[in-house]
Amino acid sequence: MAPARKLGLRKRLSLLGMLLCLALAPAVLAQPSVDPAAALSAEDAAVLAEAERLEDSAIRDFGEAAATMQALAERASETSPLRRELLAIAGRWYANAELHEAAEALADQLDARAQQLGDGSDLAASLVRLRVLALAQGAAMSLEQMRALKPRIERELGPRERLRYWYNLANNLRAAGELAEAIAAFQAATELADANNSASWRALVRSGLAESLAAFGQQHRAEALVREAVEIALALGDDLLLSDVYSTLGVVLEQGGDTEGLLAAMTLAISHARSAGDNTNLAVLLGNVAHYHLVRTEYEQAERVSLEALDVAERNEDRTGRALANINLGLARIGLGQIDAGKQLVRRGLDEDESRGQRSEAALTYAELGAALERAGDLTGAVEAYHSARRLDDEIFREDQQRAVLALQEQIDARRRDKAIEQLQAEDARKAAQLERNQLQQWVWRLLALLLVMALIVLIAGVRRLRQSNRKLAGVNAQLRLQSERDALTGLANRRHVQAVIKLSGGERTYRGSLYLIDLDHFKSINDRHGHAVGDAVLIEVSRRLRGLCRGEDLAARWGGEEFLLAVEWLAPADAARLAERILHELSRAVQHEDLRIPISASIGFASLPLPPAALELSFEQSLRLIDSALYLAKLRGRNRACGIRWVRDGSGQAVEATVADIEHAEALGRIGLETIIGAGE
């Protein structure tokens, strides 16, 4: 069993958190940031009071509650923002009840109101439709559209509506695995909840923020926040809210390795859910208790609790709870030796998850299934489960990688635009200097024609000014050339400069020397966690360290993004390996930026050319592709390591290209000799 099983706990985040958000939304209405008497008419105040009472009750039928809230909204003043807020809440409740036609009808009504009043009701309509989309296809499907609404929501909606928006966005981001952005959204919701002075919302958003911080590795801060949420909920005496915050406390404690704390917190959460008469989330809470027993290999207890959770889920038509209960029950029965029956139950839960786009949860479940089958002795089934987990992880990784590439491309394009502007400015300066030079020459010739007597004096003055102008022009040209062949951020040579040097030395045809291609590991996470300014500081420090490793004729260049190239005079294989080890050591020391200490590491591909045993000669481009494939292999085998090419047996062009295409296969066939140097770390 994995040390910290997340399946059941994450399900609670993605569904329970969002349902509680919608269920508690009118509580914010009850505590406006302005004087209610000044903001509401007497009739609207009465409507608000009834909305509060509806919200304070435990909602068991969202469809019925939505119809009641819609009727209350129709009683509010036609132009009052209160009507817009209540209609939006009713629409989202219809979505919760899977009454999509009723939700769409309310969205259409809000669109019509926006055309009549121009009050931002179309934003409320969009949020209702996005709620339907998130529940039908997964939270990730609605994220981009929700992000696009931010500017208008900040300008056109009230503080209570903005609070609901930020909280819903944060939960969707967390469900999609985008934790850094989710934490920022939860912090925005926390500020709005504190400004509205709503105790229930202050507890709820702290609970969500704590869960995200724990998943992000900020355990101490997460535990402090969730305990603060528990104190607020205890002061309110709200059983539904206490059920939520105790459940979050269990999640946070398990992240810190406290499984006994998980059981105690989940037991309290179940007790308060039952006291509130809330069975909608009971199956998931019981699932978390079953997870506790699975972690401790108490399979009979896990089976008992899972059966209870499955019964509750079936009675409440809770798809999330049913999926979790089937998975936990299947894992328990595998542990009890009922392998085939257990696999069928887990498969049933996985089908439920995958049908709702919960790929991250499915990947974790496959991994747990693989571990359970491995312990039970079903090695074939374990391998299949591990392969399924790897397949889903790879798909998610590729999608994350595509998003990262797009962001990096945008950054590169912005830098190219800035560089183009600098070059245009330098070109303008050169043209201005040229124009000044031409004007000066004309002036000199005129003076010579008109004043032969003063020719010598005028000539001396003109030549002096001409020399000054030429020096200025030469300086501008030198600056332009330097800017075009130097990386603006690090001061290292860039790709253009390296290519010019290679061309001058004849390396385009046959390259001789030792090449190192270096890529910083996990650089995107540094930018995501600390910001691009810190990322730039890391690149500058890495460049400084690489320059320190260079000798007189060596060349260090920034090859692109977080990738660097080191070209040195030819080194014997042993010396080349020692230099690779020195580079790994230098790039494993943490970078200190202000009060931040940022750990780094790098992966390296390298070779000394020509390559033995037949002194294989390659062009610079072929050499670069070969060590790039070695760099890829270093990444594949765990990062923080260097992969060096010692020899290539077949030097034909076709064989070299095949080696570049699949270096790992070439090594297995004995076509290429590799050595791996593992970095020691800081």
N, C-alpha and C positions, 0 to 999 in steps of 0.2 A: 504493500500500500504506500502510495506517495506520502511524504511527510506532512504535506498540507493540502488536502484535497479541496479544490475550489469549486467543483461543479455545483453542488447544492447552494453554496454560499453566493456564488455569482448569480445564480438564478434569482435569489432573493433580491439582489441589487437591481436587476433589470426589470422585474415585474413588481415586486412588493413596494420598492421605493417609489416607482412612478404612480402606482395606484394610491398610495398614501398621499403623494403630492396632490393628486386630484381630489381625494377625499377631504383633505384638510384645507384646500384652497380658500373656501369662504371664510375660514377663520381670519384670514388677512383682511377680508372685507369688513369683518367685525371690528377691526382696530385700525381705522384710517389714520393717516399721518396729519390730517387736519381735523378741526372740530366738526363732528357729525352734524350738529345743528346748523352750522354754517354751510355745509356742503350738500345736505339732503333736505328735501321737503318732508313734511310729516308723513305722507303716504309712502315715500321712498324709505324713510326710517323704519316704518312698520314692515315693509317688504324685507328690508335688511335683517330685521329681528327674526322673521320667520326663516330666512335663509340660514341664519346662525343656528337656529334650533334644528333645522334639517341636517346641517353639517355636523352638529354635535352628536347626532344619533349614529349608531353603527350601521353603515349602509350594507345591506345584504343583497339587494336587487338594484343594480345601477340603472337599469332601464326605468324602473318605477321612480327612483330618486331623480333621474334626469327629467322625466315628465313633470314632476312636482316643481323642480327648479325652473323649468321652462315656463310653467304657469306663473310662478313668482316674477320672472323676468317680464312677462307681458303686463303685469300690474304696475311695474316701475314706470316712471315718466318716460315718454317716448324718446326724448332727446337726452336723457340722463346717461352718463357713462356707466351707471350701475346696471342698466338694462344690458348693455354690451357685455359687461363682465359676467352677469348671470347666464346670458345666452351662451357665452363661450364655455362656461363650466358645464352647462347642460349638454352641449355638443360633445365635449370630451367624455362625459359620463355615458352618453349613448354609444360612443366608440368603445368604451370599456365593456359595455353589454353586447358588443358586436351587432348593434342595430345601426348598420351603416347608412341605410336610407334615411333614417331619422337624423343622424349626424350630418349627412350631406344637406338635408333640408334646412337645418339650422345654419349651416355654413352659407347656403344661398341667401337666407334671410339676412345674415350679417353683411354679405356683399351688397345686397339691395340697400341696406341702411347706410353703408359707406358711400354709395352713389348719391344718396339723398342728403346726408349730413357731412360727408367728408371728414369723419372723426376717427379714422383708423380701424373701423370695424372689419374691413377686409383683412387686416392683420389677424384679428381674432378668428376669422373664417379660415385663413391659411393654417393657423395652429390646430384647429379642429381637424382639418383634412390630414395634416401631418401626423396627428395622433392616430388616425385610422391607418395610415401607411405604416407607422412604426409598429403597431400591434399586429398588422397583417404580414409584413415582410421583414421585420426586425428593425431595431433602433438605428442601425447604420444607414438604412435606406433614406431616412429623413434628415440626416445630419447636414448635408450641404445646403438644403433648402432652409433649414432652421438658422444656419449661420448667415445666410443671405438676408434674413429678416432683421438682423441686429440693429443696423442704423436707424431704420424706421421705428422699431419698437422703442428704442431709447428716446426718440423724438416725440412719438405720438401717443404712447400708452402711459397710463398712470403707474405709480410705484408698486401697487399691489399686483397689477398685471405683469409688470417687468419682473417682479420676484418670481411669479409662477413660470414665466418664460425661462429665466436663468436656471431655475431648479430643474425644469423638464429637460433643458439642453444639457445640463451637467449629467443627469441620469442617463440620457441617450449616449453621451460621449463615453461615460464609464462602461455602459453595456457594450459599446463598440471597441473597448480596449484602449481608447485615446486618453490615458490617465492625466497627462500634463495639462491638456486643455480642459478636462473635466474638473481638475482642482481649481483652475482659474475661474471657471464658471460657478463652482460652488462658493468660492470666495466672494464673487460678485453678489450671489444670492444671500450670503451671510450678511454683507453690508446692508442690503435692502431690508432683510428681516430685522436687524438691529434698529434700523431707522424707523421701521413701522412699529417697533416695540411689541411684536407679537411673540408671546412666549412659546406657543406651539410651533411656529415657523422657526424660531431661533433654535429649538431643540432638533427639528427635522433637518434643517440644512447643516447643522453641526454633525448630525449623525451621518449624512451623506458625505460630507467633507472628510470626516474621520475614516470612513471606509476606503475612500480613494487614496488618502495619504498612506494608509496601511499597505494597500496594494502597491504603492509607489516606493515603499521602503522607509517611510517616515513614521516608525512605530511609536516613538515616544510622544510626538505631537498628536498622532491619531488617538492614542489611548486617553490623553488629557482632554481632547475635544469630546469624545464619546461619553466620558464620565461627566463632563459638564452638561451634555445633553440629558443624561440620566437624571441629574439633580433637577434640571428644569422640568422634566416630565413628572418626576415624583412630586414636585411642588404643585403641579397642575392636577395630579391625581387622575390623569387620562389613561385608561387601560390600553386603548388602541395605540396611543403614542408610546407608552411604556413597552408594549410588545415590540414596536419597531426599534427603539433605541437599545433595548436589551439584546435583540437579535444582532444589531450592529456591534454591540460590545463583544458578543461571542465571536463574530467574524474577526474583529481586531485582535482579540486575545489569541485566537488560533494562529493568526499571522505571526504573532510573537512566540509561538510554540507552546502556549498554555492551553492544552486540550481540556484539562479539568475546568479551567475558567470558561471554555467554550460550552461544556455541558451545563454548568451552573447558570450561565447567562441564557442559554436556549431554553432551559427549564423554566426560568422566570418569564421569558418571552411567551412561551406556550400558556403559562398560567394566566398572564394578563390578556392574551388573545381570547381565551375561554371566558374570562370575566367580562370582556367587552362583547361577548357573543359574536365574535368575528371568526368565522370558519374559513374565510376566503384565502387566508395565508397560513392556516394551521398545517396543511400538508407539507409546505416547504419548511416550516419550523421543525416539524417532526423529522423531515428528511435530514436536517442538519444534525439532529440528535442521532439518527441512524449513522450518519457519517462519522460521528465521534466513536461509536462502537466499532465501525469498520476499521478506523485507524488503529484501534486497540485490539484488532482481530477477535472481537467478541461477536462472533457471527450469529449466534442464536439470538442475542439481544438485538442486533442490527436487523435480523429477519422480523422479529416481533414488532419493532417500531416501524419498519418499512411497510408491513402489512396494514398497520393502523393508519399510516400516512396515505397508503393507496386507497383505503376505504374512504377516508375523508375527502381525498381528491376526486374520487368517482362521484360521491354524493354532491360535491360542489361544482362539478364539471370544470375542475381546475387543471388545465393542460400542463402548466408548468409543474405543479405539484405531482401530477400523475407521471410525467416523464422522470422526475427526480426519484419518486418512489419506486418505479420499475427498475431504474438503474441501481439504486441502493439494494433493492431486494435481490436483483440478479447477482450483484457482487457478493452479497451475503451467502446466497445458495452455492455459488462457486466455491466460497470458502468452506462450506459444509460438505463439499464433494459432489453436489448436484450440478455438474459442469454444463451439460446440454441445456437443462432448464434455465440455469442462470444466464447463459449466453442469449437465449431467446428473450428473456426479460430485459437485459441490457440493450439488445438490438431494438426492442420496442421503444425504450426510452430515447435511444439515439435517433430513431426515425422521427420521433416527435420534435426533438431539438433541431435536426437538420431541416425539417419542413418549415420551421420558423426562422431559418437563417442563423441559428446559434452555432456557428462553426467553431468558435473558440471553445465553447463548452463541450462540443462533440469531440474536439481534439483531445481535451483533458480526459474525457470519459474513455476514449480509446486507449490512452496511455494507462489509465487505472485498470481497464479491462485486461490489457496486456500483462500488467504486473500480477493481477489476480490469477490469470490463467497460468502464468509462469510458476507461481507458487503451488498451483494445483496440479502441475505436471503436464498440462496441455501445451506443449511447446509450439506445436504448429499453430494453434489458435492464438497463442501469445504473439508469435511473429506476425501473423496477419493483423492483429490489433495494433501492434507497434507500427507496422507499415501504414495503416490507415491514419494513425495519429501523425506520422511523419508527413503523409500526403497533405492532410489538412493544414498542418503547420507551415509546410512549404507554400501552399496556396496563399495563406494569410501573409506570410513573409514576402512573397512576390508582390502582393498588392501594396503592402507597406513600402516595399522598395520602389515600386512605381511612383507612389506619392512622393517619396523622398527625392527620386530623380527629377520629378517635375519641379519640386521646390528648389532643388539645386540648379536646374536649368534656368529657372527664373532669376536666381541670384547671379548666375554667370552672365545672363543676358543684361542684367542691370549693370554689372561691372564693365561689360563690353561697351554699353552705351556711355558710361562715364569715361571710359578710356578713349572712345571715339570723340567725345567732346573735348577732352584734353588735347588730342591730336589735332583737331580742327583749330583749337585756340593757338597751338604752336604753329600750325600752318599759316594762320592769319598773321601771327607775329612775324613769320619769315617773309610773307608777302609785303608786309608793311616796311620791313627792313629793306627789301628789294626795291620797293617804290622810292624809299628815301635815298637809296643809292643812285637810282636813275636820275632823280631830281638834282642830286648833288653834281652828277656828271654834267648835266645840262648847264647848271649854274657855272661850273668851272670853264666850260667852252665859251660861254657868253662873255665871261670876264676876260678870257684870253683875246677874244675878238675885239672887245671894246677898249680894253686897257692894256695895250702892249707894254707900256712903261711899267705898269704894276704887275706884269705877268709873273715874275718870280715870287713876289709876296703872295699873290693870290694862289699860285700853284702850290706853294708850301701849305697854306691854310687848307686848300681843297684836299690835298693828299692826306693831311692829318685827319680831316673829317671822314674821308673815304676809308681810311684804315680803321677808324673807330666803328664805322658802319659795318665793315667786313667782319670785324671781331664779334660784333653783335649778331650778325647773320650766322657766323660760324658757331657761336654759342647756342643760338636757337636750333640750328641743325643738329648739333651734338645732343642737345636736350631731347629733341624729337627722336633721334636714333636710340638714345638710352631708354626713353619711355617705351619704345616699341619692342625692346629686347630684355626688359626687366619686369619682374612681377611687382606691381604697385604695393601690395600688402607686405610682402616678406623681404623685398629687395634682392631675392635670388634671380638667377637667369630664368627666362621662360622658355617655352617650347621653341619659339622662333629663334632665339639665340642659340639653343642647342643644335638645331638643324643647320644654322649657318656655320657653326664650328665644325660639325660633322662634314658638311660639304667642303669646307676649306681643307680639312685634313684627309679627304678622300675616303672617309668612312661610309659614304653612300654605297660603295661597291663592296668593300671588305673592311669590316670593323675589327680593330685590334685593341683590346683593353678589358677592363673588368667593369661590368655594369650592375647596378643595384636599383631595383624598382621598389619603392617603399610606400606603404599605405597605412594610414592611422586607423586603428581598430575602433569601431563604435563611435566615430566622430559625430555622426548625426545626433546621437543621444546627448552629447555635450551641448550642441546647439539647442536641442529641444529643452534640455533641463536648465541651462544657464543663460541662453541667449547667444546671438551671433557675435556680440562684442567679445564675450569670453572665448568663443570659438576662434575668432581672429587672433586673440592673444595667444592661444595654444599654437596656432600655425606659426606665428612669429617666433615663439620660443623654440619650436621644433626646428625651424630654419636656422636659428642661431646655433643650435647644437650640431646640426649637420655641417655648417660652415666650420665649426671647431674640429671636425674630423677630417677636413680636407687638407691636402698638401698643396704645394705651390701650383702644380699643373692640373690638379683635380678640378672637376666641374660639378657644382651642386645646383639643381634646378627644381623649381616647382612645376610639376608636370600637369597639374590640374586638380582643383578641389583640394582634398587632403592627401594627394599623391605626389611623391617627390622622386627625382632621379639623381643618382650619384654615378658619375663616370670618372674612373680613376685609371692610372697607368696599369698595364697588365700585371696581375698578381698570380703567383703560384696558387693552386687550389687550397693549400693549407692556409696561406696568408689571406686569401679571399674569404675563407670561412671565419678566420679570426676578426677580420674587419666587420663581417656581418654580425658576429657576436657583440662587437663593440657598439655597433649601431643599435642592436636590440637593447643593450644595457642603457645607452644614452636615452633611448626613447621609452624606457620603462619607468624613468623617474617622474614623479608627479610634477605638474606645472603649478606654481604658486601665482595666483592672480588676485591682488588685493587681499581680501580675507578668505578667498576660496583656495582649496587645495584639490586640484583636479587630477585624478589618476589617468594615465595614458599607457598605451602599448602600440606596437606596430607589427605588421606582417611584411615579409621581404621575399622577393625573388631575385636571384643573382647568378652570374656566370662569368667565367674568364674565357675570353675568345682570342684566337681560335680554340676549338674544343678537341681534346683527345678522343680516341686514339689516333685518328687520321688527320689531326690539325684541321678540323672542319672550319672552313671560312664562310662567314655569313655577312650579309649587309647589315647596316645599323637597324633597319626596320625589321629584318628577320630576327636579329638578336633581341630586339625589344619585345617582339611578340613571344619569343621563347621564354624570356624571364617573366613576362606578364602571365603566362600559363603557370610558371612556378609560383608566382605570387598568389594566383587563384588557389593552387593546391595548399599553400600555407594557410590561407583563410579557411579552406575546407577542412583542414586537419586541426583546427582549434584556435587559430590566431596567436599572436604573441610568439611568432616563430619565423625563422628564415628557411627557405627551401632553395638549395643551390644545385645547379646542374654541373656535374663533374665530367661526364662524357656522353657522347652520342655515337651509337654504333654505325648507323646507316646515314650517310651524309647526303643522299640524293634529295633533290628539292621536294619531291612528293613525300618522302619519308619524314622530312623535317616538318612539313605542313601537317601531316597526320599526327606527329608528336605534339605540335602546338594545339591541335584541335582536341586531343584527349591525352594529356600528359600522364595521368594516372594509369591509363590502360597501357601506354607505351612503357612505363616502368615495370608493370606486371609482365609484359612480354620480353623484358630484358633489352629493349631498344635504347634505353637511356638510363644513366646512372645519376641518382639524386642523393643529397644528404640534407638532413633536417637538423636545424639548431633551434632549440627551444629556449625562449627568454626566461630568465629566472624570476622576473617581476621585481617590484620595489620592495 
